[in-house]
Amino acid sequence: MKKTLLLMAVALMSVFTVNAQNEQFVSTTPSNKNVVLEEYTGINCGYCPDGHKIANQIMDSHPGRVFVINVHAGGYAANTYTTQFGNALANQTNLDGYPSGTVNRHVFSNGITALNRGSWTGAANTILNQSSPVNIAARGTLDWSTRELNITVQLYYTSAEANATNKLNIAIIQDNVIGSQSGSSLNPAQVVGSQYRHMHMLRHLITGQWGEDVTPTTAGSFVEKTYTYTIPASLGSPNAIAAKLEDLQFIAFVAQGNQEILTGCEVEIENVNMPALSPRLDGVANVEILNCASERAVKATVSNVGSDALTALTFEYSVANGAPQTYQWTGNIASMQSSEIQLPNFNINTNTNQVIKVKITNANGTAFETDEKSVTIKKLVANGGGTMTIKLKTDQYSAGSQGTENSFKIYGPNNNVVMNVPSSQLTPSTVNEFTWTPTEDGCYRIELKDTYGDGITSGYLRLYDANNSQILNMSASSSFTLLNAMVAVGTVDIDDMTISDEMVVFPNPTSNYVNIQTAQTIQQVEVYNLQGQRVAAEIGNTNQISFSNLANGLYIMKVTTDNGVSTFKVNKR
């Protein structure tokens, strides 16, 4: 989130406004250009998240020198995220694909400004090393009670500019816009649950399509412009989205005309009349727990959009519409900052889609209820053993000489790789078959990879047991780079086997019942799955237990007698 200063008193605001008009805060020392990277993007563009990641990396490598404006335009864009300015901006670049970007709208080659994402870093470094004829600085205030924005921009020309008239632009961009995005796993830092956190999104140009005229541009010229703008409840067109004050940033830049940008800066905003206490729950995301147990976790992203630091929060969450549970968090989230908070592990039903719902009900000891956020999670766990068969059908983009986007690995109980099938060993757009025989009991992980990040959109990875029964289906997913599934083999999370010579169980394998033959007095018989959950039991002196209602797979049967406990591995077919 943007760094801001909180102005606590209205009287101070008046002093600042008077001083700002009389004070020259722009530097007069010659300096190099700053970069304005305009990225042309859209929610249906599979490689656009990779562009977002690259743009963020450039910006993070040059703090205060690089400013990103994401322009949603063209056929890949959703109307909700477009503006009245986007198409005209895109059309002048002569772009031929998405994502494309311009770096200061400079023509680097071929007479066009549009660059592919692999060229942005080099282009930015080139611009950053060029001297600028003009310096820029901007300050402003944002009143949260009236939504009135006041901005003062100052320019100082350290040398004569080639054009007698320049153009000053002020863009409103918005962070934390949650929505869909193809290929989102190419930029996991912005994934929120099953959705995507859009950043630096252009929402409006205060100064119009191409900016306001600036003159003179001779060496030693000082120019000051002031703007007052009331931010509406929503911004953009034709289907505007809510303009959340805490997520807005303002970028000022000066250009020779409609093209070459000379330099730019972020407007330093002082917020007035902010609410004191205002936590915001931005989203909930899955936290994978890579074992064969039936447990999972989620993390909540919380933003502090109030003036007071958040030091204590109460979360209320439910699993699959179960009874609400609470979690008490303590820490510190400063004003206008955000943090990810992981909730305690909870039990789930494996191999089943389940909805986890989360909300905040108390902040700093005061009742404060946020909107509820949810995420759908599914933990794939199979019971295996013996010689198993893996069938992997590659996705629809794995065709011809281009090879395949898919590969998989199997990791053993000690996280060692026990099977590695790279893309070079897969035949594209067909079903590839492999066999796998675990050599020890334990919890194994199957890691399925898709390099493009759109999932195996017309394929799958399936695991079959020794009887050719399907025990695992890693099916098509719209967006992933890595997808994990767990396979429990043998005595996972169960005490070591203590087979008794004085007891016989049969038939094994079984399809219905298991009989117990012993001279001892039986107290109870229990059946556990390989996650350690009891799935069947018979209390009292009995010599038989039913497996007929259990799914096929391996189970552990414990028989308790007067002489102790005997444990058997039983295969249900």
N, C-alpha and C positions, 0 to 999 in steps of 0.2 A: 504493500500500500504506500501511497505518497507520504513523504514526511511533511508535517505541517506544524505550525506553532499555534497555540491556543491563545487568543487575545481575550482576557477575562473581563475587561471593563469597557463599556461603550465610550467612556470619556477618553480612554487611550486610543480608541479608533479615530476620534476626531483629531487628536494630536498627530497620529500617523498620517492621516489624509493631508493635513496641512503641510507637514514636513515633506511628504512624498512629492508634492507639487513644486517645492523649492529646492529639493535635494537632487543633485545629479549622482545617481547610484551606478550608472553604467561606467565601465572601465574605459579609460582613454589610452591605455597601453595596447599597442598592436598585438594581435593574437591570431592563432590559427582558427580555421573553420570548425564549427561543430557539425555533426551529422544529423540529418532528418531522413530516416529510413521509412518510406511509405511502402507497406507490404500489401499487395492485392491478393485477397484470400476469399474463402467461402466455406460454409459448413459441409458441403458435399465434395470437397476437394481432399482426396486421400493423403496427399503429400503436404498439404498446408500446415498441419501441426509440426512437421519437421522444419518448415520455414519459420514458424513461431519460435521454435526452440533456438534456431540459429540466430534470429534477430535478438532474442533475449540474451544469448551468449555475447553477442557484440556489444549490447548495451551494458551488460554487467562488467565487461572487460574495460569499459571506458566510462565510468560513472560521471554523470554531469556533462558528458560530451556527446552522447548519442541518444536520440529520442525516436521512438518507434510509433508510427501511426498505422494501425491495421484498417485497411479500407475494404469493406465487404462490397463486392461489385461483380457483375457478370453472371454467367449462367450457373456458377457453383454457389452463388449467394442466396440466402433466404431473405425475403422482403423485410422481415422483422429487423434485420441487422443493417440494411442498406440506408443510405442517406440521399438527399437530393443532389449531393455533390459527387458521389462516388463514380458514376459512369463517366462523367466528363474528365475526372482525374485519370481514370484508367485508359480512356480512349487516347489521350495525348501521349501515352507511354509506348504505343505500338506493341504491347505485350502479345505473346502468342501462346501463353499457357499459364496455369496457376499451380503453385504460387509464383508470382513475379514480384519484383521490388525495384524501387528507384532509390538511389542514394544521392540525395540533394538534387534529384531530377537532372543529374549530370549526364551528358552524352559521352559514354566511355568508348563505344565502337558502333559501327554500322548505322550511325545516325539515329539510334533509338536510345531511350533512357531505361527501358525495362531490362532487368537482369534476372537470371535464374538464381536460385538460393545459394548455389555453390560459389557465386561470384560476389556475394554481398560483403563478406569479410575483407577481401582484398580491396574492393571499391571503397569501403569505409576507411580503411587505413590510408588509402591515397588521399581522400578528402581531408582527413584529420591532420595530415601533414602539410596542407596548403594554407598559406596566409590568407586571412579574411580582410577585405577592405572596411568591414563594419563590425562593431561590437554590439551585442544586444543584451539587455537585462529587463526583467519584468517582475512586478510585485502586484499583489492584490489582496482584497478581503472578500470573504464569502459569509454572508449573514444567513444563518440557518433558519431564523424565524421568518424572514421575508424572501429568502432564496435569491437575494440581490447580490450580483457579482460586480465588483469594481476592480479594474485592471489598469495599471499604468505601465506602458512599454517605453523604454528609452533606447535610442540608437546613437552611436557615435562613430563617425567615419574617420578611421585612422589614415586612410588614403583615398584618393579620388576613385569613384566607381565608374565603370564604363558607361552605364546607363544614367541619364539625367534624372530618371524617375524609377524608383524601386517599388515593390509591393510588400506591405506588411500583412501577415496572416496570423490569426489566432484560432487554433483548433481546440475543440472540446473532445477529449477521449475518455472512455470509461473502462474500468477494470471490473473483474469479477462478474461478468455476464455469464450465467450458467445456462448451458443449452447443449444441443447435440453437435457432434463433429465427427466426420469420417476420418479414419486413420488416427484417432486420438491417442492410441498407445505409443505412437512415435514421439509423443511429448508427454510422458507420464506425470510430469510435475504439475500439469494443468488438468489432470483427470480428477473428477470429483464423483465418486461412485460410478454410475453408468453414464455420467454426463461429462461435460468439458467446461473448463473455466476460461472464457474468452477474455483476453487482456488487450489493452491499448486500442480499443475499438473506436473508430471515428464516429462521433455522434452529431457534430455540428461544426460549422465554420462561422464564427462570430463576424468575421470581416468579409463574408461572402465567398463566392466561388474562387476568385483569384486574388483576393486581398484588397487592401486600401492603398492608394498612392502615397508614396513617401518622397519628399523633396525638401531641400537640396541633398545631393549625394556627393558633394565636393569634400575634399580633405578638411577635417576640423569641424564639419557640420554636426550639430546636435539636434536630434529630433525626439520629441516626446508626444506620445499619443495616449489618451485615456478613453476607457470604454466602460459603460454601465450596461449590464445585461441581466434580466431576471430569468433565472433558469426555470423552464416549465416543468411540470410533473413528469413529462416524458419527452424524449428526444429521438429524432430520426424520422424516416419516412419510407414507404407510405404507412407502415404499421409500427408505430413508435414503441420503444420499451421504456420502462421506468428509469428516470434519471436520478440515481441515488447519489446524493451529495458527497458521501464519504468515499465514493469510488471514482469521482471525476478528477481529471487532471487537465491542465491547460498548457498547450505548447504554442509558443510564439516563434515565428521565423520570418526572415526577410528574403525576398527573391528578386531577381532582375526583372521578371515578368511572370508569365505563366510557367516558366521552366526553371532555369538554374536557381537553386536555393543557395544563398551566400552563407548563412549560419542560422542557428536557432537556439532556443533555451526553454526550460520549463518555468512557468510562472510560479513564483514563491507565494503561496496562499496562506493568509492568516484567517482562521475560522473563528467566527464570533457567534455567540448565543447557541452553542452546541448543547445538546442534552447532556446532563452529568453522567447518567448511568444508562448505557445502551449496548448490551452485547447482541451480536447477530450470529446466528447459526447459518453458515454458508452452505454446508453440505456434509454428508456422511460417506465414508469410503470403506471398502473392505480391507481388512488386514489378514493376509494369509497366514495360517499356522500349519507349517508343513510337517504334519505327523498323521498317524492313522486314527487319532482320537477324534471324537465327535465334538470338537471345540473350535471356536472361531472368535474373532474380535473385529471391532470397527474403530475408526478414528473420526473424530468430529473436527471440522475446521470452524474456528470461532474468530470473528472479527470484533474488535472493540471500537465502536463508532460513537462513543461518548467521551467526555473530557476526563472522567475519573478512570484510573487504572482498575482493571478487573483482577481481583485477588482470590475470589471464591465463587464457584459455580456449582449448581446442582443440576445434574443431567437425569432425565427420566427416559428409559428406553424399554422397548419390548421386542421379543423375538417371536415371529410367526403368530402375532396377535395373542401372545401369552400375557401373563400378569405383568404389569409395569414393575421395573426395577429401578433403583436409583444409584447414582454414583456421585460422590462428593469430590470435587477437584479444588486444589489450592495452588496458587502460583502467582504469576504477574504478567498481564498482557497490557502494555501501555496504550494510551490513546492513539487511535488510528493505526494500530498494528493488529496482526492476526497470528494465530497459533493453532497447531494440530494437537488434539488431545485424544489419547487412546483410552477407550473404555475397557473395563475388565473383560477377560475371556468369558464366554458363555457357551453352553452346550446347544447343539443343533442336531437335526436329523440329517444324516449324510445323504448325498445323492438326490437332494430335494431342493427346489427353489424355495427360499424363505425370505420374507421381508423383515428387515430390522428398522424400527422407527425410533427416532431420537428427537428430543427437544430439551431446551433449558427451562427450568421452572423457578430458579432463584439465582440472583447475582449479588454478591457482596452482602448477603444476609437479607436482601430485599426481594420479595416476590416479583418475578419478572419472567413472563412466559414468551418464548420465541415461537416462530413458525416451526412446525414439525418437518423434519427431513427424513428420508428413508433411502435404503439401498437394498437391492435384492442380491442375495449371496447363495452360492451352491458349493459345497465341498464334495468333490468326487473321491470316494473311497471304495475300493473293491477288495474282496477276499480272494486270494489266489494261492497257487502252489502247483508243483509239478511242472510239466512242459506246457507252456501257454502260447497262444498265437496272437500276434499283433497284426492288425490290418489297417493300413494308413492309405486313405484316398486323398491325394493332393488336391489343392483348390483349382478353381477355374482359370486362374491366371498362370498356372504352371504348364505352359504348352510350348511345343516346338523346341527350337534350339536354345531358347532362353533358360531352360532348366526349370527348377522348382523353387518356390519360396519356403517350402516346409522342410523340417528336420526334427528329430527327437533324440532324447537321451533318457536312460534309466539310471537312477542313482540308488546305491545300496543303503543298508541301514547305517553305515558309517559315512554316508555322503560321498562315497567313491563311485565313479562312473563304471557301471557294469555292462552297459550297452550304449553304443554311439552310432547313430545312423544319420550321416550328413546328407544334404540335398543331392550330392553327387551320386549317392547310392539309390536314389528314388527315381522311378519312371514317372514322368509328369502325366497328370490327368488320368490316372488309373489307380487301381487298388494294389498296393505293395504289401507283401505278406512276409512276416518274420516269425521265428519261434524264439522263446525265451524260457529258460529253466533257472529259477532262483537256486542258489547254492546254500543259503542259510535262512533261518527264520528271521523275521524282522519287518520293518516298514520301508517300502521302496517308493521312490518318487519317479513318475513319468513326466518329463518336461517336453512339451510340444511347442515348437517355435514356428512363427510366421514372420518372415523378414519384412514384408510390406506393412504389416500391422492392421490389416483389415480382417483377420481371421481366415479360417479355412471355409470360405463362403459357400462352397459346394462340396465339401469333403468332410472327413472325420478320421479319428483314430479310435479303434475299437480293440478291446482285449477279450480273448476267449480262453476259458479254462481247458483242462485236459480232456473234458468231455464235449468240447466245442460249444459250450454254452456261453453266451455273451455276458461278461461280468462288468464291463466298463465301456462307456461311450463318451468320448470327448468330441462332442458334436460341433456343428458349425457355429461360429461366433462372429458377430459383426465387427469386433475390434479387440485384438489382442496381439501382443508380440510374443509373450510366453504364457502358456497355460499349463497348470500343474494338476496332476491327479495322483492319489496315493494308493498303493497296493499293499495290503496286509498279508504277509506270508508267515504261516506258523503261529507261534505263541506270542503274539504281540500284546504287550501289557497284561499278560497272564503269568502267574507263577510257573516256575519250571515244572515240567511233567514229572509225575511220580507214579508211573504205571505199577500196579500191584500184581504180583504173580498169583495171588489168591482170588483174582477177579477177572472175568472175561465179559467183554461187551460185543454184541453182534446183532445184525449184520453191519459191517463197516467197509465200504460206503453203504448208506441207507437212503431209502426214498420215503419211508414212513416212520417206523418205530425202531428204537434200539433196545435190545434186551440186555439185562444185567444178570450174570450168573455168579453167585458168591454164597459162601456159607455164613458170612457175616450178616449182622442185622443192619439194614439200611435205614438211615435217618432222613436223608433227603437227597434228591438228584437235581443238579442245576446245569443249565446249558448257557454258555456265554459266546457272543460273537468275538471276532478278533480285535474289536475296539474295547473289550472288557465289559460290555453291557450284557446283563442277564436277560435272555430272551425266552427262556422256558424253565419251569421248575415243577417238581413233584415232591410234596412233603409227606413223610411217613415211610413205612416199610413197603417199598414197591420194587418190582423187578423189570420195569419198562417205562420209557418216556417217549413221547411223540415228537418227531421232527417234521410232521406233514405240513405244518403251517409256516415253516421257515424257508427262506430263500436258499437256493443252492449255494454251496460254499463250505468253507472249513469252519468248524465250531470246536469249542472246548467243553467237555462234559466233566463235571466234578461230582463224584459220588462220596457222600459222607456216611461213614459207619461208626460203630462203637470203637473201632480200632484206628480211626483217622480218616484222611481224605485221599482218594485215588483220582487221578486226572487223566483223561483220554482225549485224543484228537479224533474228531469224527467228521467225515466228509459226507455232506448231504448232496445227493444228485437228483 
